[in-house]
Structures are given as C-alpha cells and as structure tokens.
C-alpha cells in the first residue's frame, strides 16, 4: 500500500487559497505560537474545503505532486503514513 502524504499548512502570508497535491491536509492557521487548533481534512478529488477557524480555502489540485502545494512556503509539516 502506498504511503499517503499529509501536509500541515499555515497561512502567515494571508493568501486566500492554497492548492495541494495531496488529499490529506491540516490547517494550523499561523505558525506557533499564533496557531489555531489544528484541524484536518480529507479532500475529494479536485475538491476544496474552507477552514472554519481562519477561512483559508484549501483546494486539491491533481496537477501538483502529492507532496507539493502552492504557495510552497505554507507547509508547516509533512507526514507520510
């Protein structure tokens, strides 16, 4: 079984939308210690979610590599499992 990548994201830059290649994501809002409770989402193929804490939109982009996101600077942690 292939390992699934989970990205934990922050949005210190205040971008409206983050595109991810994986369908397993978490949102921290900002980098610690200014983060909100970490929430995790499972995205449908090509789907999107909006974080209920910080309103960041996270969209699955199947054109991206599974461990990639745009902007790339928003990755707080990467987990394979």
KENU-232561 format. One record per residue (C-alpha): residue number from 1; residue in three letters; chain; x, y, z. Coordinates in Angstrom, 2 decimals, always signed. Example, Ala and Ser with C-alpha at 12.3 -4.5 7.8 and 13.67 -1.06 7.14 Angstrom:
<atom n="1" res="ALA" chain="A" east="+12.30" north="-4.50" up="+7.80"/>
<atom n="2" res="SER" chain="A" east="+13.67" north="-1.06" up="+7.14"/>
***
This chain:
<atom n="1" res="UNK" chain="A" east="+0.00" north="+0.00" up="+0.00"/>
<atom n="2" res="UNK" chain="A" east="+1.34" north="+3.42" up="-0.95"/>
<atom n="3" res="UNK" chain="A" east="+2.01" north="+5.87" up="+1.84"/>
<atom n="4" res="UNK" chain="A" east="-0.31" north="+8.84" up="+1.89"/>
<atom n="5" res="UNK" chain="A" east="+1.15" north="+12.30" up="+2.40"/>
<atom n="6" res="UNK" chain="A" east="-0.47" north="+14.65" up="+4.92"/>
<atom n="7" res="UNK" chain="A" east="+0.51" north="+18.31" up="+4.79"/>
<atom n="8" res="UNK" chain="A" east="+0.00" north="+20.57" up="+7.81"/>
<atom n="9" res="UNK" chain="A" east="-0.31" north="+24.10" up="+6.48"/>
<atom n="10" res="UNK" chain="A" east="-0.03" north="+27.60" up="+7.93"/>
<atom n="11" res="UNK" chain="A" east="-1.14" north="+30.83" up="+6.31"/>
<atom n="12" res="UNK" chain="A" east="+1.15" north="+33.52" up="+7.72"/>
<atom n="13" res="UNK" chain="A" east="+1.12" north="+35.14" up="+4.26"/>
<atom n="14" res="UNK" chain="A" east="-2.64" north="+35.59" up="+4.36"/>
<atom n="15" res="UNK" chain="A" east="-3.30" north="+34.05" up="+0.94"/>
<atom n="16" res="UNK" chain="A" east="-6.95" north="+33.40" up="+0.09"/>
<atom n="17" res="UNK" chain="A" east="-6.37" north="+29.92" up="-1.36"/>
<atom n="18" res="UNK" chain="A" east="-3.80" north="+27.16" up="-1.02"/>
<atom n="19" res="UNK" chain="A" east="-3.61" north="+24.43" up="-3.69"/>
<atom n="20" res="UNK" chain="A" east="-2.35" north="+20.99" up="-2.63"/>
<atom n="21" res="UNK" chain="A" east="-1.46" north="+17.78" up="-4.46"/>
<atom n="22" res="UNK" chain="A" east="-2.45" north="+15.53" up="-1.56"/>
<atom n="23" res="UNK" chain="A" east="-6.00" north="+14.90" up="-0.41"/>
<atom n="24" res="UNK" chain="A" east="-4.97" north="+14.79" up="+3.28"/>
<atom n="25" res="UNK" chain="A" east="-4.33" north="+18.23" up="+4.78"/>
<atom n="26" res="UNK" chain="A" east="-4.33" north="+20.03" up="+8.08"/>
<atom n="27" res="UNK" chain="A" east="-4.62" north="+23.73" up="+8.80"/>
<atom n="28" res="UNK" chain="A" east="-2.82" north="+25.44" up="+11.69"/>
<atom n="29" res="UNK" chain="A" east="-3.81" north="+28.98" up="+10.71"/>
<atom n="30" res="UNK" chain="A" east="-0.42" north="+30.51" up="+11.53"/>
<atom n="31" res="UNK" chain="A" east="+2.93" north="+29.30" up="+12.76"/>
<atom n="32" res="UNK" chain="A" east="+3.11" north="+28.55" up="+16.51"/>
<atom n="33" res="UNK" chain="A" east="+2.57" north="+30.16" up="+18.94"/>
<atom n="34" res="UNK" chain="A" east="-0.08" north="+32.09" up="+16.98"/>
<atom n="35" res="UNK" chain="A" east="-1.71" north="+28.95" up="+15.53"/>
<atom n="36" res="UNK" chain="A" east="-5.34" north="+27.97" up="+15.94"/>
<atom n="37" res="UNK" chain="A" east="-6.41" north="+24.41" up="+16.88"/>
<atom n="38" res="UNK" chain="A" east="-5.09" north="+22.11" up="+14.16"/>
<atom n="39" res="UNK" chain="A" east="-7.92" north="+20.77" up="+12.01"/>
<atom n="40" res="UNK" chain="A" east="-7.55" north="+18.00" up="+9.42"/>
<atom n="41" res="UNK" chain="A" east="-9.48" north="+17.44" up="+6.22"/>
<atom n="42" res="UNK" chain="A" east="-9.83" north="+14.73" up="+3.58"/>
<atom n="43" res="UNK" chain="A" east="-10.41" north="+16.37" up="+0.20"/>
<atom n="44" res="UNK" chain="A" east="-12.34" north="+14.79" up="-2.62"/>
<atom n="45" res="UNK" chain="A" east="-10.58" north="+14.58" up="-6.00"/>
<atom n="46" res="UNK" chain="A" east="-10.45" north="+18.19" up="-7.22"/>
<atom n="47" res="UNK" chain="A" east="-12.44" north="+19.34" up="-4.17"/>
<atom n="48" res="UNK" chain="A" east="-11.95" north="+22.12" up="-1.68"/>
<atom n="49" res="UNK" chain="A" east="-12.58" north="+23.00" up="+1.97"/>
<atom n="50" res="UNK" chain="A" east="-12.63" north="+26.25" up="+3.89"/>
<atom n="51" res="UNK" chain="A" east="-11.07" north="+26.28" up="+7.35"/>
<atom n="52" res="UNK" chain="A" east="-13.69" north="+27.26" up="+9.91"/>
<atom n="53" res="UNK" chain="A" east="-11.07" north="+28.98" up="+12.07"/>
<atom n="54" res="UNK" chain="A" east="-9.14" north="+31.16" up="+9.60"/>
<atom n="55" res="UNK" chain="A" east="-11.28" north="+30.95" up="+6.41"/>
<atom n="56" res="UNK" chain="A" east="-8.36" north="+29.78" up="+4.25"/>
<atom n="57" res="UNK" chain="A" east="-9.57" north="+27.84" up="+1.21"/>
<atom n="58" res="UNK" chain="A" east="-7.61" north="+24.63" up="+0.58"/>
<atom n="59" res="UNK" chain="A" east="-8.13" north="+23.16" up="-2.88"/>
<atom n="60" res="UNK" chain="A" east="-6.95" north="+19.78" up="-4.20"/>
<atom n="61" res="UNK" chain="A" east="-5.05" north="+20.23" up="-7.47"/>
<atom n="62" res="UNK" chain="A" east="-4.34" north="+16.85" up="-9.11"/>
<atom n="63" res="UNK" chain="A" east="-1.76" north="+18.54" up="-11.37"/>
<atom n="64" res="UNK" chain="A" east="+0.54" north="+19.03" up="-8.36"/>
<atom n="65" res="UNK" chain="A" east="+2.80" north="+16.30" up="-6.96"/>
<atom n="66" res="UNK" chain="A" east="+1.32" north="+14.66" up="-3.86"/>
<atom n="67" res="UNK" chain="A" east="+3.83" north="+16.36" up="-1.53"/>
<atom n="68" res="UNK" chain="A" east="+3.58" north="+19.78" up="-3.21"/>
<atom n="69" res="UNK" chain="A" east="+1.46" north="+22.85" up="-2.62"/>
<atom n="70" res="UNK" chain="A" east="+1.17" north="+26.40" up="-3.94"/>
<atom n="71" res="UNK" chain="A" east="+2.46" north="+28.54" up="-2.44"/>
<atom n="72" res="UNK" chain="A" east="+5.17" north="+26.15" up="-1.29"/>
<atom n="73" res="UNK" chain="A" east="+6.09" north="+28.36" up="+1.69"/>
<atom n="74" res="UNK" chain="A" east="+2.91" north="+27.45" up="+3.63"/>
<atom n="75" res="UNK" chain="A" east="+3.99" north="+23.90" up="+4.59"/>
<atom n="76" res="UNK" chain="A" east="+4.47" north="+23.64" up="+8.35"/>
<atom n="77" res="UNK" chain="A" east="+4.94" north="+19.82" up="+8.47"/>
<atom n="78" res="UNK" chain="A" east="+4.90" north="+16.84" up="+6.06"/>
<atom n="79" res="UNK" chain="A" east="+3.87" north="+13.38" up="+7.25"/>
<atom n="80" res="UNK" chain="A" east="+3.90" north="+10.13" up="+5.30"/>
<atom n="81" res="UNK" chain="A" east="+1.86" north="+7.32" up="+6.69"/>
***
